[in-house]
Amino acid sequence: KNIISSLLTIILASCMTVSVFADYEYKYYESIREIPDHRLLPRLVDDCDLLTDSEETKLEAKLDEISERHQVDVVVVTVYSLEGKSAMEYADDFYDYNGYGFGSDADGILLLVSMEYRDWWISTTGYGLTAFTDYGLSCMEDEFLPSLSNGNYDKSFKIFADLCDDYITKAKAGTPYDYGNEPRGRF
């Protein structure tokens, strides 16, 4: 009888320890996702001033509307320098550090353009990885890069935003753009 009582006590103590640890781990990861208000940035950050004020207003409204409707952040960032990082590192850090993303998986996509060496990168996370397959991103690049290369930034960013809307819509319908389900050129 004492052995059974001792075993039950050990099992109960183990379960409580695991529960406390799991709760601590959840709270820890939730706390690192909390971003101070001064670091919560808009979905358009044009530090290079590539767009006019009017273009910025319209593009930011478009990015906000698409993001809110789909619950997937769509972000465009321009910077002069990557501060010694690769374009991928900079884009990933910028997304994470500035509070972008919906839900626990931080669903979203970010287009980074750096003017110092004319670098760019697309960073995806959460549902963004589902909606924007590697093949789909390659097709997307074919659409917006010509305007970006020609210095028509407003047109390039609008194409990017429209494509994000289209890609997320297709993914949510269960058919993300990928091999065998290619997007048709629109721009």
N, C-alpha and C positions, 0 to 999 in steps of 0.2 A: 504494500500500500504506500509506503514511504518512497519507494522507487518511482512509482507512477506519479505521485505528487511532485517529486523533484523534477521528473521529466516534463511534466506540464508547466511547471514554473519556468524551466529553461526555455521551452518553446515559446511561452508567452513573452518572456523577456526578449527573446530574439526577434519576435514579430514587432514588438514595440520599438526596438532599436532600428530595425529596417525602416519602419514607418517614419520615425523621427529623422533618420538620415535622408530618406526620399523627400520629405517635406523641406528639409534644409537645402538640399540640392536644387529643388524647384525654385525656392525663394532666392537662392544665390543666382541662378541663371536669369530669373525675372529681373533681379536688381541690376545686373549688368546691361540689360536691354533698356533700362531707364536712362534717357538722355536729357540733360539739363536743357531748359527752354532756350537758352542763348545759343545752343548748338542745333536746334531744330530749324533746318533750312527749307526754303521753298523748293518746289520741284524744278524750277529753272534757276540756275545760278550762272549768270553770264559775267564772270569776273573779267573777261577779256573785252567786254563791251562790243561784241560782234553784232548785236542787234540794236535797232532803235528802240526807244522807250515804247512806242506803239507796238512794234513787233514783239517785244518782251511781254507786254500785257496780254496780247492775244495768245501767244504761245503758252504762257503760264496758265491761262484760263483753260486752254485745250488740254494741257497735261493734267491739270486738276480734275477736269471733268472725266477724262478717260480713267484716271487712277481711282477716283471715288466710285464710278460706275462699276468697274471691274474688281475693286478692292485689291488692286495690284499697282504698286507705285511705278510710274513712268517718269523718269528724271533725265534732264539734260544739264550738263555742267561744262563750262568752259573755264580753263585756267591758262595762265601763261607758262608756268613751270611745273614739272612733276616732282620737284624738290628732291631729286636723286633717286626716286623710285621708278619702277617700270610703270607703264600705263595701266597694266592690270592691277598692280599693287595699289596704285593711287586711287583707281576707280573703286576697288573693293573696300579700301579703308574709308574713302569719302562716303560711300553708301552706309557702311556700318557705323561710322563715327558721328554721323549727322542725323540719325534717327529715321531713316527711310525704311519703308517696308510695312506691309500689312500683316497682322496676325503673328503667331508665335514663330512662323518660318520666315518672317520679314519678306513677304512676297513682293518682287519687283524687278525692275530693269533700269539700268543707268547707262547713258551714253556720255562718255567723257571725251572732250576735245582739248588738247594741249597745244598751244601755239608755238612754244619754244622750238620744238623740233617737228612740228606738225604731226604729233602722235594722236591716236584716238583708241578707245577701247569700249567695249560693251560688257558690262558686268550684270549677271543675273543671279537671283537667289530665290529660294522658296519655290512658289508656283512659276516664277519666271523661268526656272530650269525646264519645266514641263512645256510651257507655252513657246519658248524660244529654243528649239533644238539647235545643235551645231549646224545642221544643214539649213534650217530655217534662217538662222542668223546670217549665213553666207548669202542666201538669197536676198535678205533684207539689205545687207551691205551693198549689193549690186544696185539697189534702188536709190539709196540716199548718198552714197559716196561721191558720185559724179558732181552733184551740186555742192557738196562739202569741199571737194577738190577745187572747184571753180570759184570758191569764195562766196557762193550764194547760200549763206548760213541759214537765213530765214526759211528758204525753200527746203533745204536739207533737213532741218529740225522738224518742220511740218510733215515732211514725208516720213521721217522716223516715227513721229507721234501717231500718224495715221496707220502706219504699218503695225505699230504696237497694238493699237485698237483692234485691227484685223486679226493679228496673230492670237491675241488673248481670246477673242470671240471664237475663233476656230478651235482653239485648245479646249475651251469650256464646252464646246459642242462635241468633244471627244475625238476631234481630228486635227491635232496640231500639224502645222506644216513640217514635213519631213520628207525623206526619200519616198517616192511613190505618191506623195500628196503635196506636190510643189505649188507654191503661189504663182499666180499669173502676174506678169509685169503690169504695173498700173501707172507708173510715173514717167 
